[in-house]
Amino acid sequence: MFRKLLTLAIVFCFIPHIVKTTFAEVVINEFSSAISSEDWVELYNNSDAPINLLLYTLYDGSTNTKNFSCLLTPKGFTIINWNNTLNNDGDLIILKNENNTVDCVSYGDGAGKKCEGKNEIDLKKLEPGEFGARLIDGLGSWKVINNSTKDGPNDGSQKNSDATCINPTPTSLPIPSFLTTTTLTPTIAISETTLPSLTFQSYANIYLSEVMTYPESEVNEWIELYNDNGFAVSMDNWYIDDVESAGSTPKKFSITIYSKSYAVFNLSNSIFNNDGDSVRLLDFNQKELDSFQYQSSEKGKTLGRTSFSSDIFCLQEPSKETVNNSCLNPTSSTTSQSSSVSSLTPIKTPTSIVSPTLKVITITVSKPTRYFFGSQNSPNLTDPNSRLEKNNILGITTQKQIKIGSKTRALLSSLSFISFSFSALSIISIIYKTKINS
């Protein structure tokens, strides 16, 4: 029993290293800022697994920060007391995990700022007795409420007693001694059932949506992804890379994207070339799921996908975490490497050109022509320059325009003479045979 408890204590010491934090599954759910000495922020675990908050930090719109640590159970709530930190007139509340922003809410004047990727303030200034809360726990937009649901569901329903943050504190750990037979019974406020299992997952229908490869000064490169599934995905230990087996080292990231939604991953340092490169999305096994190539980029502009039914990217104005803008130059585009059908048609150039030695005879067929046979006005059919005139007898012949060379003309004349001679000889032969028989 002692060995089992000691093992559990040691394992808990390493929980921060073995529990992989899932970005955006821990969110800001409710807060209070209008009371001068009791500012607090409620966090909520929107996932189905425990999450260790050791690496999470709260920031306001100034330089104030708040660190905390506990194991937040699935669908659990925890309150972070922040004394008199938040401004009454307005502020930002930002939740980060290892310098990566996972959630943000603004109210009042926002301390002169807005949450990254948002164009508007989330809530008005809170008056005494008012609180900021999400419409649905962990999801949806924000609203102002008069009755706080602190440390519980925002709809006012009964909180599950297990939906909380666990702070395991061993009351006593026995020190092995070979000189005494005293048996100590340690108690640890954590059970084996709370230890999470580590699983990583790959998903289909996750797309590169927009990439900032050439940002303005003092701005980082970023990649926007889109989840085209009907459910939220947690992309743990995925990678962004440029050219395969070359260029920069793949950048690891973790992020959660809700159904039919966008999410942005900011790079801490640049990896893409301004004059052309590849952008590749890899899962946790570094298997390529989406990619595209570009030949050039423009400062302050992004390369965005034209639609999720197409693998075409083009130069656009940035539209971070929203629907992509129209192409700035529709005639020039980049193509996705993962596309099974290329948008370009290769043109093969023959290695040699064979010039024909035969002259081409062009025949133009027109509608039926009327003319007299045997009259003075009948056309000369052997003359290629003659034209067929319309007359009174309906024929079924067609007009022919023949281009004949001098050698061909001589050959035709010879053939005509031979044909005429053969016909004459045939007639003479028939007459001769008739006379003999008579």
C-alpha positions in Angstrom: 0.0 0.0 0.0 2.8 2.4 0.9 4.6 1.8 -2.4 1.4 2.4 -4.3 0.8 5.7 -2.6 4.4 6.8 -3.0 4.1 6.0 -6.7 1.0 8.1 -7.0 2.7 11.0 -5.3 5.7 10.8 -7.7 3.5 10.6 -10.7 1.6 13.7 -9.6 4.9 15.6 -9.5 5.3 15.0 -13.2 1.7 15.7 -14.2 2.7 19.1 -15.7 5.0 17.3 -18.0 2.8 14.4 -19.1 -0.6 16.2 -19.3 -0.6 18.0 -22.7 -2.5 21.3 -22.5 -5.2 21.6 -25.0 -5.4 25.2 -26.3 -8.8 27.0 -26.2 -10.5 24.2 -24.2 -10.0 26.3 -21.1 -11.9 29.5 -21.6 -12.9 32.6 -19.6 -16.5 32.0 -18.6 -17.5 34.9 -16.3 -15.9 37.8 -14.5 -16.5 40.7 -12.1 -14.7 44.1 -12.3 -17.1 46.7 -10.9 -16.5 45.9 -7.2 -13.4 47.8 -6.0 -11.7 45.0 -4.0 -13.2 41.7 -5.3 -12.2 41.3 -9.0 -12.4 37.7 -10.0 -12.3 35.6 -13.2 -14.1 32.3 -13.7 -12.4 29.7 -15.9 -14.2 26.7 -17.5 -12.9 23.4 -18.9 -14.8 22.9 -22.1 -13.3 19.4 -22.8 -13.9 15.9 -21.6 -10.5 15.4 -20.0 -8.8 17.0 -17.0 -6.4 19.9 -17.8 -3.5 21.1 -15.7 -3.5 24.9 -15.4 0.2 25.2 -14.4 1.2 26.8 -17.7 -1.8 29.1 -17.9 -1.6 32.9 -17.1 -4.1 35.7 -16.9 -3.2 39.2 -18.4 -5.1 42.5 -18.3 -4.8 45.3 -20.8 -1.8 46.7 -18.9 1.1 44.7 -17.4 -0.7 42.8 -14.6 -0.6 39.1 -14.7 -2.0 36.2 -12.5 -0.5 32.7 -12.3 -2.3 29.7 -10.8 -2.1 25.9 -10.7 -4.6 23.2 -10.3 -6.1 20.2 -12.2 -9.4 21.4 -13.7 -11.8 18.5 -14.1 -13.9 17.9 -17.3 -16.7 20.6 -17.5 -15.3 22.0 -14.3 -15.2 25.6 -13.0 -12.6 27.5 -11.0 -12.4 31.0 -9.7 -9.2 33.1 -10.0 -9.3 36.0 -7.4 -7.5 39.0 -8.8 -8.0 41.6 -6.0 -8.5 45.1 -7.5 -6.7 44.6 -10.8 -9.4 45.2 -13.5 -10.3 48.7 -14.4 -13.8 49.8 -13.7 -14.1 51.9 -16.9 -13.0 49.0 -19.1 -10.2 46.5 -19.6 -9.0 43.4 -21.4 -8.9 39.9 -19.8 -6.5 37.6 -21.7 -5.9 33.9 -21.0 -2.6 32.6 -22.3 -0.8 29.2 -22.4 2.9 29.5 -22.8 2.6 32.9 -24.5 -0.1 31.6 -26.8 -3.4 33.5 -26.5 -6.3 31.0 -26.1 -9.1 33.4 -25.0 -9.8 37.1 -24.6 -12.7 39.3 -23.5 -13.0 43.1 -23.5 -15.4 45.5 -21.8 -16.0 49.2 -21.4 -13.2 51.2 -23.2 -11.0 48.1 -23.3 -8.2 50.1 -21.7 -7.8 51.6 -25.2 -7.4 48.2 -26.9 -9.4 45.3 -28.4 -8.9 41.6 -28.3 -6.6 40.4 -31.1 -8.7 39.5 -34.2 -11.8 41.3 -33.0 -13.2 44.5 -34.4 -15.5 45.4 -31.5 -15.6 45.4 -27.7 -17.4 42.4 -26.2 -19.3 44.1 -23.4 -20.2 47.6 -22.2 -18.8 49.1 -19.0 -20.0 47.0 -15.9 -21.8 48.9 -13.2 -21.8 47.8 -9.5 -23.9 44.7 -9.2 -23.3 43.7 -12.9 -21.2 40.8 -14.2 -19.9 39.6 -17.5 -20.9 36.1 -18.5 -21.1 33.9 -21.6 -24.5 33.0 -23.0 -23.5 29.3 -22.9 -20.8 27.8 -20.7 -17.6 27.8 -22.7 -19.2 28.9 -25.9 -21.1 31.8 -27.5 -21.0 35.5 -27.1 -21.0 37.6 -23.9 -23.9 39.3 -22.0 -24.3 41.4 -18.9 -26.1 39.8 -15.9 -27.3 41.1 -12.6 -27.1 37.9 -10.6 -23.7 36.2 -10.6 -23.4 32.5 -11.2 -19.9 32.5 -9.8 -18.2 29.0 -9.7 -21.3 27.4 -11.4 -23.2 27.0 -14.7 -24.2 30.3 -16.3 -27.8 29.1 -16.8 -28.2 28.9 -13.0 -28.5 25.1 -12.9 -27.0 23.0 -10.1 -23.3 22.5 -10.3 -21.9 19.0 -10.3 -19.8 18.6 -7.2 -17.0 17.0 -9.2 -16.8 19.9 -11.6 -14.0 21.7 -9.8 -10.3 22.3 -9.7 -8.2 19.8 -7.7 -5.3 21.0 -5.6 -3.7 17.8 -4.5 -1.8 18.2 -1.2 -0.3 15.2 0.5 -0.9 15.4 4.2 2.1 13.3 5.0 4.6 11.2 3.1 6.4 8.5 5.1 10.1 8.4 5.1 11.3 4.8 4.9 13.2 3.8 8.0 14.9 0.5 8.7 15.2 1.3 12.4 11.5 1.5 13.3 8.4 -0.6 12.8 6.1 2.4 13.0 3.6 2.4 10.1 2.4 5.8 8.7 -0.7 6.0 6.5 -0.4 8.9 4.0 -3.4 10.3 2.4 -3.4 12.0 -1.0 -6.3 14.1 -2.3 -6.2 12.5 -5.8 -7.5 9.2 -7.1 -6.3 7.0 -9.9 -9.4 7.8 -11.9 -8.4 11.4 -12.3 -5.1 10.7 -14.2 -5.7 11.5 -17.8 -4.7 9.2 -20.7 -2.5 10.8 -23.3 -4.0 10.5 -26.8 -3.3 12.5 -30.0 -5.5 12.5 -33.0 -5.5 13.4 -36.6 -8.5 14.8 -38.5 -9.6 15.2 -42.0 -11.2 18.4 -43.4 -8.7 20.7 -41.7 -7.6 23.3 -44.2 -4.9 26.0 -44.6 -7.2 29.1 -45.1 -4.9 32.1 -45.1 -1.2 32.7 -44.4 0.7 35.9 -43.7 4.2 35.2 -45.2 5.4 38.8 -45.5 4.1 40.8 -42.5 4.7 44.4 -41.7 7.6 45.4 -39.4 7.2 44.3 -35.7 4.4 41.8 -36.8 4.8 38.0 -36.7 4.0 35.6 -39.5 0.7 33.7 -38.9 -1.4 30.9 -40.3 -5.1 30.7 -40.3 -6.7 27.2 -40.3 -10.4 26.2 -40.9 -12.3 23.3 -39.4 -14.8 22.1 -42.0 -16.1 19.3 -39.7 -19.4 19.3 -37.8 -17.6 19.1 -34.5 -14.7 20.8 -32.6 -11.2 19.4 -33.0 -8.2 19.5 -30.6 -5.1 19.6 -32.7 -2.4 18.6 -30.2 1.3 18.5 -31.2 0.6 19.4 -34.9 3.2 21.2 -37.1 3.6 24.0 -39.6 6.5 23.6 -42.0 7.8 25.1 -45.3 9.7 23.1 -47.9 9.8 19.3 -47.0 13.2 18.1 -45.7 14.7 21.5 -46.2 14.3 25.1 -45.0 13.2 25.8 -41.4 12.5 23.3 -38.7 8.8 22.4 -38.4 7.0 24.5 -35.8 4.9 22.6 -33.3 1.6 24.0 -32.1 -1.6 23.0 -30.3 -5.0 24.6 -30.9 -8.7 23.9 -30.7 -11.0 24.9 -33.5 -14.8 24.8 -33.2 -17.0 23.4 -35.9 -17.1 25.4 -39.2 -14.7 28.0 -37.6 -11.4 29.6 -38.1 -8.4 29.8 -35.7 -5.0 31.5 -36.0 -1.6 30.3 -35.0 1.1 33.0 -34.6 4.7 32.1 -35.3 7.3 33.2 -32.8 9.9 33.6 -35.5 9.8 33.8 -39.3 10.1 30.6 -41.4 8.6 31.6 -44.9 10.6 33.3 -47.7 9.1 36.4 -49.3 10.1 35.4 -52.8 8.5 32.0 -52.8 8.2 29.0 -50.5 5.9 26.1 -49.5 3.4 26.1 -46.6 2.6 22.7 -45.2 0.2 21.5 -42.4 1.3 18.3 -40.6 -0.5 16.3 -38.0 1.2 15.0 -34.8 2.8 12.2 -36.8 4.2 14.8 -39.2 1.9 13.5 -42.0 1.1 16.2 -44.5 -2.6 17.0 -44.6 -2.7 20.2 -46.6 -0.1 22.4 -48.4 0.5 24.9 -51.2 3.3 26.7 -53.0 3.7 30.3 -53.9 6.2 32.1 -56.1 6.1 35.6 -54.6 4.4 37.6 -51.8 3.6 41.3 -51.0 4.3 43.0 -47.7 1.3 43.3 -45.5 -0.8 41.1 -47.8 -1.8 37.5 -47.2 -2.1 34.4 -49.4 -5.7 33.2 -49.0 -7.7 30.2 -50.3 -10.4 31.2 -52.8 -12.8 28.6 -51.4 -12.7 25.3 -49.5 -13.9 23.4 -52.6 -10.8 24.6 -54.5 -7.0 24.4 -54.0 -6.4 27.8 -55.4 -4.7 30.6 -53.3 -4.3 34.2 -54.3 -3.1 37.5 -52.9 -5.6 39.1 -50.5 -6.1 41.8 -47.9 -5.8 40.1 -44.4 -9.0 38.8 -42.9 -7.8 37.2 -39.8 -10.2 34.6 -38.2 -13.0 35.7 -40.7 -14.1 34.8 -44.2 -11.3 35.5 -46.7 -11.4 38.6 -48.8 -11.5 38.7 -52.6 -8.4 38.2 -54.7 -6.4 41.4 -55.3 -5.1 39.9 -58.6 -7.4 37.2 -59.8 -5.2 36.3 -62.8 -2.3 35.2 -60.7 -2.7 32.4 -58.2 -0.9 29.7 -56.3 -2.0 26.0 -56.4 -2.2 23.5 -53.6 0.3 20.7 -53.7 -2.3 18.3 -52.3 -4.7 18.8 -55.2 -5.2 15.7 -57.3 -6.1 17.7 -60.4 -3.7 20.4 -61.6 -5.0 23.8 -62.6 -2.3 24.1 -65.2 -2.2 22.3 -68.6 1.3 21.4 -69.7 2.1 22.2 -73.3 4.5 19.8 -75.1 6.8 21.2 -77.7 7.6 18.7 -80.6 11.3 17.9 -81.1 11.0 18.1 -84.9 8.5 19.5 -87.4 7.8 17.5 -90.5 6.8 19.7 -93.5 4.3 17.9 -95.9 5.5 17.5 -99.5 2.0 17.1 -100.9 0.0 20.2 -102.0 -3.3 20.7 -100.2 -6.5 20.8 -102.3 -9.1 22.9 -100.5 -12.8 22.1 -101.3 -15.5 24.4 -100.2 -19.0 22.9 -100.2 -21.9 25.3 -100.7 -25.7 24.9 -101.1 -27.1 23.2 -104.3 -26.7 25.3 -107.5 -29.0 25.8 -110.5 -27.5 25.9 -114.0 -28.1 24.8 -117.7 -26.3 21.8 -119.1 -24.9 22.3 -122.6 -25.9 25.9 -123.0 -23.6 28.8 -123.9 -23.8 30.0 -120.3 -23.0 26.7 -118.8 -19.9 26.9 -116.6 -16.6 25.3 -117.6 -16.2 22.6 -115.0 -12.5 22.0 -116.0 -11.6 25.6 -115.4 -10.8 26.1 -111.8 -11.3 29.8 -112.1 -14.8 29.6 -113.5 -17.8 30.4 -111.3 -21.1 28.6 -111.2 -24.0 30.9 -112.0 -27.6 30.4 -111.0 -29.9 29.3 -113.9 -33.3 27.7 -114.2 -32.6 23.9 -114.0 -32.1 22.6 -110.5 -29.0 20.5 -110.0 -27.6 18.5 -107.1 -24.0 19.2 -107.7 -21.9 21.3 -105.4 -19.6 24.1 -106.1 -15.9 23.2 -105.9 -13.1 25.6 -105.5 -9.9 23.8 -106.4 -6.3 25.1 -106.0 -4.2 23.0 -108.4 -0.5 23.4 -109.2 0.9 23.4 -112.8 2.3 19.8 -112.4 -1.1 18.6 -111.1 -2.8 20.3 -114.0 -0.6 18.6 -116.6 -1.2 15.2 -114.8 -5.0 15.8 -115.0 -4.8 16.7 -118.7 -2.8 13.5 -119.4 -5.3 11.4 -117.5 -8.1 13.0 -119.5 -6.4 12.3 -122.8 -5.8 8.6 -121.8 -9.4 8.2 -120.7 -10.6 9.7 -124.0 -8.3 7.4 -126.0 -9.4 4.3 -124.1 -13.1 5.2 -124.7 -12.4 5.8 -128.4 -10.6 2.4 -128.7 -13.5 0.7 -126.9 -16.1 2.1 -129.4 -13.9 1.2 -132.4 -13.5 -2.3 -131.0 -17.3 -2.7 -130.6 -18.0 -1.5 -134.1 -15.4 -3.9 -135.5 -16.8 -6.9 -133.7 -20.3 -6.0 -134.9 -19.2 -5.9 -138.6 -17.4 -9.3 -138.2 -20.5 -10.9 -136.7 -22.7 -9.5 -139.4 
